[in-house]
Amino acid sequence: MTFALCIWGNCIEDRVTVEMKKKKKKKKKKEEEDEEETNNNNMNKNNCKKKKKKKKTKKKKKKKKKKKKKEEENNNNNNMNKNNCNK
């Protein structure tokens, strides 16, 4: 509700309504700033997560390749040893 005091055609709004309007404006500004910050934070988090995931997958692939090579070498060595023993 708005109350106005009018004297000779000049109306002055009640202090309460003016303060409420100011508070609403401040709230809107804060909400907009908060939204921007959260959006920026989310974007940064997403970017960081993506980078980290890519690095991890590369490392895992390298580890798997190394394991396969080691297994193959072990198998070859075992086969050679068996062959030597059989002779």
PyMOL Python script that loads the backbone (N, CA, C, O; Angstrom):
from pymol import cmd

cmd.read_pdbstr("""\
ATOM      1  N   MET A   1       0.844  -1.186   0.000  1.00  0.00           N
ATOM      2  CA  MET A   1       0.000   0.000   0.000  1.00  0.00           C
ATOM      3  C   MET A   1       0.882   1.238   0.000  1.00  0.00           C
ATOM      4  O   MET A   1       1.892   1.301   0.701  1.00  0.00           O
ATOM      5  N   THR A   2       0.495   2.197  -0.777  1.00  0.00           N
ATOM      6  CA  THR A   2       1.246   3.453  -0.799  1.00  0.00           C
ATOM      7  C   THR A   2       0.388   4.554  -0.196  1.00  0.00           C
ATOM      8  O   THR A   2      -0.807   4.671  -0.468  1.00  0.00           O
ATOM      9  N   PHE A   3       1.038   5.344   0.623  1.00  0.00           N
ATOM     10  CA  PHE A   3       0.372   6.493   1.231  1.00  0.00           C
ATOM     11  C   PHE A   3       1.084   7.735   0.741  1.00  0.00           C
ATOM     12  O   PHE A   3       2.310   7.747   0.632  1.00  0.00           O
ATOM     13  N   ALA A   4       0.350   8.754   0.451  1.00  0.00           N
ATOM     14  CA  ALA A   4       0.981   9.987  -0.024  1.00  0.00           C
ATOM     15  C   ALA A   4       0.423  11.173   0.753  1.00  0.00           C
ATOM     16  O   ALA A   4      -0.752  11.225   1.116  1.00  0.00           O
ATOM     17  N   LEU A   5       1.310  12.108   0.986  1.00  0.00           N
ATOM     18  CA  LEU A   5       0.913  13.339   1.669  1.00  0.00           C
ATOM     19  C   LEU A   5       0.964  14.440   0.621  1.00  0.00           C
ATOM     20  O   LEU A   5       2.026  14.729   0.069  1.00  0.00           O
ATOM     21  N   CYS A   6      -0.162  15.042   0.352  1.00  0.00           N
ATOM     22  CA  CYS A   6      -0.219  16.054  -0.706  1.00  0.00           C
ATOM     23  C   CYS A   6      -0.464  17.439  -0.104  1.00  0.00           C
ATOM     24  O   CYS A   6      -1.429  17.648   0.630  1.00  0.00           O
ATOM     25  N   ILE A   7       0.417  18.370  -0.424  1.00  0.00           N
ATOM     26  CA  ILE A   7       0.240  19.768   0.005  1.00  0.00           C
ATOM     27  C   ILE A   7       0.425  20.649  -1.224  1.00  0.00           C
ATOM     28  O   ILE A   7       1.469  20.604  -1.875  1.00  0.00           O
ATOM     29  N   TRP A   8      -0.547  21.415  -1.527  1.00  0.00           N
ATOM     30  CA  TRP A   8      -0.561  22.312  -2.699  1.00  0.00           C
ATOM     31  C   TRP A   8      -0.145  21.607  -3.987  1.00  0.00           C
ATOM     32  O   TRP A   8       0.582  22.171  -4.805  1.00  0.00           O
ATOM     33  N   GLY A   9      -0.605  20.382  -4.160  1.00  0.00           N
ATOM     34  CA  GLY A   9      -0.345  19.658  -5.401  1.00  0.00           C
ATOM     35  C   GLY A   9       0.976  18.881  -5.416  1.00  0.00           C
ATOM     36  O   GLY A   9       1.220  18.087  -6.325  1.00  0.00           O
ATOM     37  N   ASN A  10       1.827  19.111  -4.410  1.00  0.00           N
ATOM     38  CA  ASN A  10       3.080  18.345  -4.340  1.00  0.00           C
ATOM     39  C   ASN A  10       2.872  17.161  -3.407  1.00  0.00           C
ATOM     40  O   ASN A  10       2.595  17.343  -2.222  1.00  0.00           O
ATOM     41  N   CYS A  11       3.005  15.951  -3.934  1.00  0.00           N
ATOM     42  CA  CYS A  11       2.776  14.759  -3.130  1.00  0.00           C
ATOM     43  C   CYS A  11       4.116  14.169  -2.685  1.00  0.00           C
ATOM     44  O   CYS A  11       5.046  14.024  -3.479  1.00  0.00           O
ATOM     45  N   ILE A  12       4.186  13.838  -1.409  1.00  0.00           N
ATOM     46  CA  ILE A  12       5.375  13.201  -0.864  1.00  0.00           C
ATOM     47  C   ILE A  12       4.964  11.815  -0.399  1.00  0.00           C
ATOM     48  O   ILE A  12       4.038  11.666   0.398  1.00  0.00           O
ATOM     49  N   GLU A  13       5.672  10.784  -0.911  1.00  0.00           N
ATOM     50  CA  GLU A  13       5.328   9.422  -0.528  1.00  0.00           C
ATOM     51  C   GLU A  13       5.765   9.163   0.899  1.00  0.00           C
ATOM     52  O   GLU A  13       6.717   9.760   1.401  1.00  0.00           O
ATOM     53  N   ASP A  14       5.054   8.269   1.529  1.00  0.00           N
ATOM     54  CA  ASP A  14       5.389   7.887   2.900  1.00  0.00           C
ATOM     55  C   ASP A  14       6.774   7.232   2.929  1.00  0.00           C
ATOM     56  O   ASP A  14       7.141   6.534   1.983  1.00  0.00           O
ATOM     57  N   ARG A  15       7.531   7.442   3.979  1.00  0.00           N
ATOM     58  CA  ARG A  15       8.894   6.914   4.095  1.00  0.00           C
ATOM     59  C   ARG A  15       8.931   5.392   3.980  1.00  0.00           C
ATOM     60  O   ARG A  15       9.856   4.826   3.397  1.00  0.00           O
ATOM     61  N   VAL A  16       7.940   4.753   4.530  1.00  0.00           N
ATOM     62  CA  VAL A  16       7.931   3.290   4.524  1.00  0.00           C
ATOM     63  C   VAL A  16       7.946   2.745   3.103  1.00  0.00           C
ATOM     64  O   VAL A  16       8.697   1.818   2.801  1.00  0.00           O
ATOM     65  N   THR A  17       7.129   3.310   2.237  1.00  0.00           N
ATOM     66  CA  THR A  17       7.065   2.803   0.866  1.00  0.00           C
ATOM     67  C   THR A  17       8.369   3.077   0.126  1.00  0.00           C
ATOM     68  O   THR A  17       8.811   2.246  -0.666  1.00  0.00           O
ATOM     69  N   VAL A  18       8.982   4.214   0.368  1.00  0.00           N
ATOM     70  CA  VAL A  18      10.242   4.540  -0.290  1.00  0.00           C
ATOM     71  C   VAL A  18      11.328   3.563   0.152  1.00  0.00           C
ATOM     72  O   VAL A  18      12.101   3.074  -0.673  1.00  0.00           O
ATOM     73  N   GLU A  19      11.386   3.278   1.451  1.00  0.00           N
ATOM     74  CA  GLU A  19      12.385   2.336   1.967  1.00  0.00           C
ATOM     75  C   GLU A  19      12.161   0.934   1.399  1.00  0.00           C
ATOM     76  O   GLU A  19      13.114   0.230   1.066  1.00  0.00           O
ATOM     77  N   MET A  20      10.898   0.541   1.294  1.00  0.00           N
ATOM     78  CA  MET A  20      10.589  -0.781   0.746  1.00  0.00           C
ATOM     79  C   MET A  20      11.064  -0.888  -0.704  1.00  0.00           C
ATOM     80  O   MET A  20      11.619  -1.908  -1.111  1.00  0.00           O
ATOM     81  N   LYS A  21      10.840   0.183  -1.480  1.00  0.00           N
ATOM     82  CA  LYS A  21      11.282   0.178  -2.871  1.00  0.00           C
ATOM     83  C   LYS A  21      12.795   0.052  -2.954  1.00  0.00           C
ATOM     84  O   LYS A  21      13.319  -0.683  -3.790  1.00  0.00           O
ATOM     85  N   LYS A  22      13.497   0.775  -2.078  1.00  0.00           N
ATOM     86  CA  LYS A  22      14.963   0.707  -2.066  1.00  0.00           C
ATOM     87  C   LYS A  22      15.431  -0.712  -1.736  1.00  0.00           C
ATOM     88  O   LYS A  22      16.355  -1.233  -2.361  1.00  0.00           O
ATOM     89  N   LYS A  23      14.777  -1.331  -0.739  1.00  0.00           N
ATOM     90  CA  LYS A  23      15.153  -2.692  -0.351  1.00  0.00           C
ATOM     91  C   LYS A  23      14.939  -3.668  -1.503  1.00  0.00           C
ATOM     92  O   LYS A  23      15.764  -4.548  -1.748  1.00  0.00           O
ATOM     93  N   LYS A  24      13.816  -3.498  -2.209  1.00  0.00           N
ATOM     94  CA  LYS A  24      13.531  -4.375  -3.339  1.00  0.00           C
ATOM     95  C   LYS A  24      14.600  -4.246  -4.418  1.00  0.00           C
ATOM     96  O   LYS A  24      15.042  -5.243  -4.989  1.00  0.00           O
ATOM     97  N   LYS A  25      15.013  -3.002  -4.693  1.00  0.00           N
ATOM     98  CA  LYS A  25      16.048  -2.779  -5.697  1.00  0.00           C
ATOM     99  C   LYS A  25      17.350  -3.445  -5.277  1.00  0.00           C
ATOM    100  O   LYS A  25      18.024  -4.076  -6.091  1.00  0.00           O
ATOM    101  N   LYS A  26      17.702  -3.302  -3.993  1.00  0.00           N
ATOM    102  CA  LYS A  26      18.935  -3.911  -3.494  1.00  0.00           C
ATOM    103  C   LYS A  26      18.872  -5.431  -3.616  1.00  0.00           C
ATOM    104  O   LYS A  26      19.845  -6.072  -4.013  1.00  0.00           O
ATOM    105  N   LYS A  27      17.703  -6.007  -3.266  1.00  0.00           N
ATOM    106  CA  LYS A  27      17.539  -7.456  -3.369  1.00  0.00           C
ATOM    107  C   LYS A  27      17.714  -7.929  -4.802  1.00  0.00           C
ATOM    108  O   LYS A  27      18.381  -8.930  -5.060  1.00  0.00           O
ATOM    109  N   LYS A  28      17.103  -7.193  -5.740  1.00  0.00           N
ATOM    110  CA  LYS A  28      17.217  -7.565  -7.148  1.00  0.00           C
ATOM    111  C   LYS A  28      18.666  -7.528  -7.599  1.00  0.00           C
ATOM    112  O   LYS A  28      19.130  -8.435  -8.290  1.00  0.00           O
ATOM    113  N   LYS A  29      19.386  -6.473  -7.206  1.00  0.00           N
ATOM    114  CA  LYS A  29      20.795  -6.365  -7.591  1.00  0.00           C
ATOM    115  C   LYS A  29      21.608  -7.510  -7.012  1.00  0.00           C
ATOM    116  O   LYS A  29      22.434  -8.109  -7.700  1.00  0.00           O
ATOM    117  N   LYS A  30      21.365  -7.811  -5.734  1.00  0.00           N
ATOM    118  CA  LYS A  30      22.090  -8.907  -5.088  1.00  0.00           C
ATOM    119  C   LYS A  30      21.805 -10.224  -5.786  1.00  0.00           C
ATOM    120  O   LYS A  30      22.719 -11.006  -6.046  1.00  0.00           O
ATOM    121  N   GLU A  31      20.537 -10.468  -6.088  1.00  0.00           N
ATOM    122  CA  GLU A  31      20.163 -11.713  -6.756  1.00  0.00           C
ATOM    123  C   GLU A  31      20.851 -11.834  -8.118  1.00  0.00           C
ATOM    124  O   GLU A  31      21.344 -12.902  -8.479  1.00  0.00           O
ATOM    125  N   GLU A  32      20.879 -10.728  -8.869  1.00  0.00           N
ATOM    126  CA  GLU A  32      21.524 -10.755 -10.178  1.00  0.00           C
ATOM    127  C   GLU A  32      23.020 -11.039 -10.031  1.00  0.00           C
ATOM    128  O   GLU A  32      23.585 -11.837 -10.779  1.00  0.00           O
ATOM    129  N   GLU A  33      23.657 -10.372  -9.055  1.00  0.00           N
ATOM    130  CA  GLU A  33      25.087 -10.589  -8.832  1.00  0.00           C
ATOM    131  C   GLU A  33      25.347 -12.032  -8.399  1.00  0.00           C
ATOM    132  O   GLU A  33      26.304 -12.662  -8.851  1.00  0.00           O
ATOM    133  N   ASP A  34      24.497 -12.541  -7.532  1.00  0.00           N
ATOM    134  CA  ASP A  34      24.652 -13.928  -7.076  1.00  0.00           C
ATOM    135  C   ASP A  34      24.517 -14.903  -8.237  1.00  0.00           C
ATOM    136  O   ASP A  34      25.279 -15.864  -8.347  1.00  0.00           O
ATOM    137  N   GLU A  35      23.542 -14.646  -9.100  1.00  0.00           N
ATOM    138  CA  GLU A  35      23.338 -15.513 -10.255  1.00  0.00           C
ATOM    139  C   GLU A  35      24.575 -15.507 -11.153  1.00  0.00           C
ATOM    140  O   GLU A  35      25.023 -16.555 -11.620  1.00  0.00           O
ATOM    141  N   GLU A  36      25.125 -14.298 -11.391  1.00  0.00           N
ATOM    142  CA  GLU A  36      26.312 -14.189 -12.229  1.00  0.00           C
ATOM    143  C   GLU A  36      27.483 -14.954 -11.607  1.00  0.00           C
ATOM    144  O   GLU A  36      28.201 -15.679 -12.296  1.00  0.00           O
ATOM    145  N   GLU A  37      27.663 -14.784 -10.302  1.00  0.00           N
ATOM    146  CA  GLU A  37      28.756 -15.467  -9.615  1.00  0.00           C
ATOM    147  C   GLU A  37      28.596 -16.979  -9.694  1.00  0.00           C
ATOM    148  O   GLU A  37      29.552 -17.702  -9.976  1.00  0.00           O
ATOM    149  N   THR A  38      27.374 -17.451  -9.441  1.00  0.00           N
ATOM    150  CA  THR A  38      27.165 -18.899  -9.483  1.00  0.00           C
ATOM    151  C   THR A  38      27.378 -19.436 -10.894  1.00  0.00           C
ATOM    152  O   THR A  38      27.936 -20.519 -11.071  1.00  0.00           O
ATOM    153  N   ASN A  39      26.935 -18.686 -11.893  1.00  0.00           N
ATOM    154  CA  ASN A  39      27.149 -19.116 -13.281  1.00  0.00           C
ATOM    155  C   ASN A  39      28.634 -19.191 -13.591  1.00  0.00           C
ATOM    156  O   ASN A  39      29.107 -20.158 -14.187  1.00  0.00           O
ATOM    157  N   ASN A  40      29.368 -18.160 -13.180  1.00  0.00           N
ATOM    158  CA  ASN A  40      30.815 -18.157 -13.421  1.00  0.00           C
ATOM    159  C   ASN A  40      31.483 -19.309 -12.691  1.00  0.00           C
ATOM    160  O   ASN A  40      32.335 -19.998 -13.252  1.00  0.00           O
ATOM    161  N   ASN A  41      31.098 -19.515 -11.446  1.00  0.00           N
ATOM    162  CA  ASN A  41      31.678 -20.602 -10.661  1.00  0.00           C
ATOM    163  C   ASN A  41      31.383 -21.948 -11.300  1.00  0.00           C
ATOM    164  O   ASN A  41      32.256 -22.810 -11.393  1.00  0.00           O
ATOM    165  N   ASN A  42      30.142 -22.119 -11.738  1.00  0.00           N
ATOM    166  CA  ASN A  42      29.761 -23.383 -12.370  1.00  0.00           C
ATOM    167  C   ASN A  42      30.564 -23.614 -13.646  1.00  0.00           C
ATOM    168  O   ASN A  42      31.019 -24.727 -13.912  1.00  0.00           O
ATOM    169  N   MET A  43      30.732 -22.551 -14.432  1.00  0.00           N
ATOM    170  CA  MET A  43      31.497 -22.689 -15.667  1.00  0.00           C
ATOM    171  C   MET A  43      32.942 -23.068 -15.350  1.00  0.00           C
ATOM    172  O   MET A  43      33.518 -23.949 -15.988  1.00  0.00           O
ATOM    173  N   ASN A  44      33.514 -22.396 -14.361  1.00  0.00           N
ATOM    174  CA  ASN A  44      34.890 -22.701 -13.980  1.00  0.00           C
ATOM    175  C   ASN A  44      35.010 -24.126 -13.483  1.00  0.00           C
ATOM    176  O   ASN A  44      35.946 -24.837 -13.848  1.00  0.00           O
ATOM    177  N   LYS A  45      34.072 -24.548 -12.655  1.00  0.00           N
ATOM    178  CA  LYS A  45      34.101 -25.911 -12.133  1.00  0.00           C
ATOM    179  C   LYS A  45      34.002 -26.914 -13.269  1.00  0.00           C
ATOM    180  O   LYS A  45      34.736 -27.902 -13.304  1.00  0.00           O
ATOM    181  N   ASN A  46      33.087 -26.654 -14.203  1.00  0.00           N
ATOM    182  CA  ASN A  46      32.909 -27.580 -15.328  1.00  0.00           C
ATOM    183  C   ASN A  46      34.178 -27.673 -16.151  1.00  0.00           C
ATOM    184  O   ASN A  46      34.593 -28.761 -16.551  1.00  0.00           O
ATOM    185  N   ASN A  47      34.798 -26.513 -16.404  1.00  0.00           N
ATOM    186  CA  ASN A  47      36.026 -26.524 -17.192  1.00  0.00           C
ATOM    187  C   ASN A  47      37.116 -27.317 -16.484  1.00  0.00           C
ATOM    188  O   ASN A  47      37.817 -28.117 -17.103  1.00  0.00           O
ATOM    189  N   CYS A  48      37.249 -27.092 -15.196  1.00  0.00           N
ATOM    190  CA  CYS A  48      38.276 -27.796 -14.441  1.00  0.00           C
ATOM    191  C   CYS A  48      37.994 -29.295 -14.433  1.00  0.00           C
ATOM    192  O   CYS A  48      38.909 -30.098 -14.614  1.00  0.00           O
ATOM    193  N   LYS A  49      36.770 -29.664 -14.231  1.00  0.00           N
ATOM    194  CA  LYS A  49      36.417 -31.082 -14.189  1.00  0.00           C
ATOM    195  C   LYS A  49      36.731 -31.744 -15.517  1.00  0.00           C
ATOM    196  O   LYS A  49      37.285 -32.843 -15.550  1.00  0.00           O
ATOM    197  N   LYS A  50      36.382 -31.083 -16.615  1.00  0.00           N
ATOM    198  CA  LYS A  50      36.626 -31.672 -17.922  1.00  0.00           C
ATOM    199  C   LYS A  50      38.114 -31.891 -18.130  1.00  0.00           C
ATOM    200  O   LYS A  50      38.528 -32.950 -18.602  1.00  0.00           O
ATOM    201  N   LYS A  51      38.918 -30.899 -17.780  1.00  0.00           N
ATOM    202  CA  LYS A  51      40.359 -31.024 -17.960  1.00  0.00           C
ATOM    203  C   LYS A  51      40.894 -32.182 -17.134  1.00  0.00           C
ATOM    204  O   LYS A  51      41.679 -32.990 -17.630  1.00  0.00           O
ATOM    205  N   LYS A  52      40.482 -32.267 -15.899  1.00  0.00           N
ATOM    206  CA  LYS A  52      40.961 -33.319 -15.018  1.00  0.00           C
ATOM    207  C   LYS A  52      40.574 -34.690 -15.568  1.00  0.00           C
ATOM    208  O   LYS A  52      41.390 -35.612 -15.564  1.00  0.00           O
ATOM    209  N   LYS A  53      39.348 -34.829 -16.036  1.00  0.00           N
ATOM    210  CA  LYS A  53      38.892 -36.113 -16.552  1.00  0.00           C
ATOM    211  C   LYS A  53      39.736 -36.538 -17.746  1.00  0.00           C
ATOM    212  O   LYS A  53      40.110 -37.706 -17.856  1.00  0.00           O
ATOM    213  N   LYS A  54      40.037 -35.607 -18.634  1.00  0.00           N
ATOM    214  CA  LYS A  54      40.821 -35.948 -19.802  1.00  0.00           C
ATOM    215  C   LYS A  54      42.195 -36.444 -19.385  1.00  0.00           C
ATOM    216  O   LYS A  54      42.691 -37.435 -19.920  1.00  0.00           O
ATOM    217  N   LYS A  55      42.808 -35.758 -18.434  1.00  0.00           N
ATOM    218  CA  LYS A  55      44.130 -36.163 -17.982  1.00  0.00           C
ATOM    219  C   LYS A  55      44.091 -37.560 -17.375  1.00  0.00           C
ATOM    220  O   LYS A  55      44.981 -38.374 -17.624  1.00  0.00           O
ATOM    221  N   LYS A  56      43.076 -37.836 -16.589  1.00  0.00           N
ATOM    222  CA  LYS A  56      42.974 -39.133 -15.928  1.00  0.00           C
ATOM    223  C   LYS A  56      42.834 -40.250 -16.951  1.00  0.00           C
ATOM    224  O   LYS A  56      43.458 -41.302 -16.812  1.00  0.00           O
ATOM    225  N   THR A  57      42.025 -40.031 -17.968  1.00  0.00           N
ATOM    226  CA  THR A  57      41.813 -41.091 -18.949  1.00  0.00           C
ATOM    227  C   THR A  57      43.100 -41.371 -19.704  1.00  0.00           C
ATOM    228  O   THR A  57      43.397 -42.526 -20.008  1.00  0.00           O
ATOM    229  N   LYS A  58      43.867 -40.337 -20.010  1.00  0.00           N
ATOM    230  CA  LYS A  58      45.128 -40.555 -20.706  1.00  0.00           C
ATOM    231  C   LYS A  58      46.065 -41.386 -19.845  1.00  0.00           C
ATOM    232  O   LYS A  58      46.704 -42.318 -20.333  1.00  0.00           O
ATOM    233  N   LYS A  59      46.145 -41.049 -18.578  1.00  0.00           N
ATOM    234  CA  LYS A  59      47.011 -41.787 -17.668  1.00  0.00           C
ATOM    235  C   LYS A  59      46.573 -43.242 -17.576  1.00  0.00           C
ATOM    236  O   LYS A  59      47.406 -44.148 -17.591  1.00  0.00           O
ATOM    237  N   LYS A  60      45.281 -43.463 -17.482  1.00  0.00           N
ATOM    238  CA  LYS A  60      44.762 -44.826 -17.368  1.00  0.00           C
ATOM    239  C   LYS A  60      45.107 -45.631 -18.615  1.00  0.00           C
ATOM    240  O   LYS A  60      45.496 -46.795 -18.523  1.00  0.00           O
ATOM    241  N   LYS A  61      44.962 -45.000 -19.789  1.00  0.00           N
ATOM    242  CA  LYS A  61      45.268 -45.704 -21.031  1.00  0.00           C
ATOM    243  C   LYS A  61      46.736 -46.084 -21.068  1.00  0.00           C
ATOM    244  O   LYS A  61      47.091 -47.194 -21.464  1.00  0.00           O
ATOM    245  N   LYS A  62      47.597 -45.145 -20.648  1.00  0.00           N
ATOM    246  CA  LYS A  62      49.033 -45.436 -20.640  1.00  0.00           C
ATOM    247  C   LYS A  62      49.343 -46.581 -19.697  1.00  0.00           C
ATOM    248  O   LYS A  62      50.129 -47.469 -20.026  1.00  0.00           O
ATOM    249  N   LYS A  63      48.726 -46.562 -18.526  1.00  0.00           N
ATOM    250  CA  LYS A  63      48.952 -47.624 -17.550  1.00  0.00           C
ATOM    251  C   LYS A  63      48.512 -48.975 -18.112  1.00  0.00           C
ATOM    252  O   LYS A  63      49.205 -49.978 -17.944  1.00  0.00           O
ATOM    253  N   LYS A  64      47.365 -48.995 -18.774  1.00  0.00           N
ATOM    254  CA  LYS A  64      46.851 -50.235 -19.350  1.00  0.00           C
ATOM    255  C   LYS A  64      47.821 -50.772 -20.398  1.00  0.00           C
ATOM    256  O   LYS A  64      48.090 -51.971 -20.455  1.00  0.00           O
ATOM    257  N   LYS A  65      48.349 -49.853 -21.239  1.00  0.00           N
ATOM    258  CA  LYS A  65      49.285 -50.279 -22.271  1.00  0.00           C
ATOM    259  C   LYS A  65      50.539 -50.870 -21.640  1.00  0.00           C
ATOM    260  O   LYS A  65      51.040 -51.902 -22.086  1.00  0.00           O
ATOM    261  N   LYS A  66      51.040 -50.213 -20.601  1.00  0.00           N
ATOM    262  CA  LYS A  66      52.231 -50.702 -19.912  1.00  0.00           C
ATOM    263  C   LYS A  66      51.971 -52.082 -19.317  1.00  0.00           C
ATOM    264  O   LYS A  66      52.806 -52.981 -19.420  1.00  0.00           O
ATOM    265  N   LYS A  67      50.807 -52.238 -18.696  1.00  0.00           N
ATOM    266  CA  LYS A  67      50.461 -53.535 -18.111  1.00  0.00           C
ATOM    267  C   LYS A  67      50.421 -54.625 -19.171  1.00  0.00           C
ATOM    268  O   LYS A  67      50.927 -55.728 -18.962  1.00  0.00           O
ATOM    269  N   LYS A  68      49.816 -54.308 -20.310  1.00  0.00           N
ATOM    270  CA  LYS A  68      49.721 -55.290 -21.390  1.00  0.00           C
ATOM    271  C   LYS A  68      51.110 -55.694 -21.870  1.00  0.00           C
ATOM    272  O   LYS A  68      51.387 -56.873 -22.092  1.00  0.00           O
ATOM    273  N   LYS A  69      51.986 -54.688 -22.029  1.00  0.00           N
ATOM    274  CA  LYS A  69      53.347 -54.986 -22.481  1.00  0.00           C
ATOM    275  C   LYS A  69      54.063 -55.884 -21.481  1.00  0.00           C
ATOM    276  O   LYS A  69      54.714 -56.858 -21.858  1.00  0.00           O
ATOM    277  N   LYS A  70      53.935 -55.549 -20.216  1.00  0.00           N
ATOM    278  CA  LYS A  70      54.584 -56.357 -19.177  1.00  0.00           C
ATOM    279  C   LYS A  70      54.055 -57.781 -19.192  1.00  0.00           C
ATOM    280  O   LYS A  70      54.825 -58.738 -19.099  1.00  0.00           O
ATOM    281  N   GLU A  71      52.753 -57.919 -19.308  1.00  0.00           N
ATOM    282  CA  GLU A  71      52.144 -59.256 -19.347  1.00  0.00           C
ATOM    283  C   GLU A  71      52.661 -60.065 -20.552  1.00  0.00           C
ATOM    284  O   GLU A  71      52.974 -61.251 -20.439  1.00  0.00           O
ATOM    285  N   GLU A  72      52.738 -59.393 -21.690  1.00  0.00           N
ATOM    286  CA  GLU A  72      53.224 -60.061 -22.892  1.00  0.00           C
ATOM    287  C   GLU A  72      54.671 -60.508 -22.702  1.00  0.00           C
ATOM    288  O   GLU A  72      55.042 -61.627 -23.055  1.00  0.00           O
ATOM    289  N   GLU A  73      55.480 -59.610 -22.136  1.00  0.00           N
ATOM    290  CA  GLU A  73      56.890 -59.950 -21.902  1.00  0.00           C
ATOM    291  C   GLU A  73      56.999 -61.134 -20.941  1.00  0.00           C
ATOM    292  O   GLU A  73      57.783 -62.057 -21.161  1.00  0.00           O
ATOM    293  N   ASN A  74      56.217 -61.094 -19.896  1.00  0.00           N
ATOM    294  CA  ASN A  74      56.224 -62.192 -18.935  1.00  0.00           C
ATOM    295  C   ASN A  74      55.817 -63.509 -19.585  1.00  0.00           C
ATOM    296  O   ASN A  74      56.433 -64.551 -19.361  1.00  0.00           O
ATOM    297  N   ASN A  75      54.779 -63.439 -20.382  1.00  0.00           N
ATOM    298  CA  ASN A  75      54.313 -64.642 -21.080  1.00  0.00           C
ATOM    299  C   ASN A  75      55.399 -65.182 -22.010  1.00  0.00           C
ATOM    300  O   ASN A  75      55.642 -66.388 -22.066  1.00  0.00           O
ATOM    301  N   ASN A  76      56.041 -64.275 -22.734  1.00  0.00           N
ATOM    302  CA  ASN A  76      57.111 -64.692 -23.643  1.00  0.00           C
ATOM    303  C   ASN A  76      58.260 -65.333 -22.865  1.00  0.00           C
ATOM    304  O   ASN A  76      58.793 -66.371 -23.256  1.00  0.00           O
ATOM    305  N   ASN A  77      58.622 -64.700 -21.770  1.00  0.00           N
ATOM    306  CA  ASN A  77      59.702 -65.238 -20.945  1.00  0.00           C
ATOM    307  C   ASN A  77      59.338 -66.613 -20.394  1.00  0.00           C
ATOM    308  O   ASN A  77      60.149 -67.539 -20.406  1.00  0.00           O
ATOM    309  N   ASN A  78      58.129 -66.723 -19.921  1.00  0.00           N
ATOM    310  CA  ASN A  78      57.663 -68.007 -19.382  1.00  0.00           C
ATOM    311  C   ASN A  78      57.682 -69.094 -20.458  1.00  0.00           C
ATOM    312  O   ASN A  78      58.109 -70.224 -20.219  1.00  0.00           O
ATOM    313  N   ASN A  79      57.214 -68.726 -21.629  1.00  0.00           N
ATOM    314  CA  ASN A  79      57.200 -69.688 -22.739  1.00  0.00           C
ATOM    315  C   ASN A  79      58.613 -70.119 -23.096  1.00  0.00           C
ATOM    316  O   ASN A  79      58.874 -71.298 -23.332  1.00  0.00           O
ATOM    317  N   MET A  80      59.517 -69.155 -23.133  1.00  0.00           N
ATOM    318  CA  MET A  80      60.906 -69.477 -23.464  1.00  0.00           C
ATOM    319  C   MET A  80      61.517 -70.389 -22.395  1.00  0.00           C
ATOM    320  O   MET A  80      62.220 -71.352 -22.702  1.00  0.00           O
ATOM    321  N   ASN A  81      61.231 -70.062 -21.150  1.00  0.00           N
ATOM    322  CA  ASN A  81      61.746 -70.885 -20.054  1.00  0.00           C
ATOM    323  C   ASN A  81      61.195 -72.300 -20.136  1.00  0.00           C
ATOM    324  O   ASN A  81      61.932 -73.262 -19.922  1.00  0.00           O
ATOM    325  N   LYS A  82      59.944 -72.436 -20.435  1.00  0.00           N
ATOM    326  CA  LYS A  82      59.328 -73.763 -20.554  1.00  0.00           C
ATOM    327  C   LYS A  82      59.981 -74.543 -21.689  1.00  0.00           C
ATOM    328  O   LYS A  82      60.275 -75.733 -21.569  1.00  0.00           O
ATOM    329  N   ASN A  83      60.193 -73.844 -22.780  1.00  0.00           N
ATOM    330  CA  ASN A  83      60.823 -74.497 -23.937  1.00  0.00           C
ATOM    331  C   ASN A  83      62.232 -74.972 -23.595  1.00  0.00           C
ATOM    332  O   ASN A  83      62.640 -76.072 -23.967  1.00  0.00           O
ATOM    333  N   ASN A  84      62.958 -74.129 -22.887  1.00  0.00           N
ATOM    334  CA  ASN A  84      64.326 -74.502 -22.507  1.00  0.00           C
ATOM    335  C   ASN A  84      64.331 -75.697 -21.564  1.00  0.00           C
ATOM    336  O   ASN A  84      65.165 -76.595 -21.680  1.00  0.00           O
ATOM    337  N   CYS A  85      63.394 -75.694 -20.638  1.00  0.00           N
ATOM    338  CA  CYS A  85      63.325 -76.791 -19.679  1.00  0.00           C
ATOM    339  C   CYS A  85      62.924 -78.080 -20.373  1.00  0.00           C
ATOM    340  O   CYS A  85      63.418 -79.153 -20.029  1.00  0.00           O
ATOM    341  N   ASN A  86      62.048 -77.982 -21.326  1.00  0.00           N
ATOM    342  CA  ASN A  86      61.577 -79.165 -22.028  1.00  0.00           C
ATOM    343  C   ASN A  86      62.679 -79.797 -22.866  1.00  0.00           C
ATOM    344  O   ASN A  86      62.670 -81.007 -23.095  1.00  0.00           O
ATOM    345  N   LYS A  87      63.611 -79.001 -23.317  1.00  0.00           N
ATOM    346  CA  LYS A  87      64.699 -79.534 -24.157  1.00  0.00           C
ATOM    347  C   LYS A  87      65.592 -80.310 -23.305  1.00  0.00           C
ATOM    348  O   LYS A  87      66.583 -80.858 -23.787  1.00  0.00           O
TER     349      LYS A  87
END
""", "prot")
cmd.dss("prot")
cmd.show_as("cartoon", "prot")
cmd.util.cbc("prot")
cmd.orient("prot")
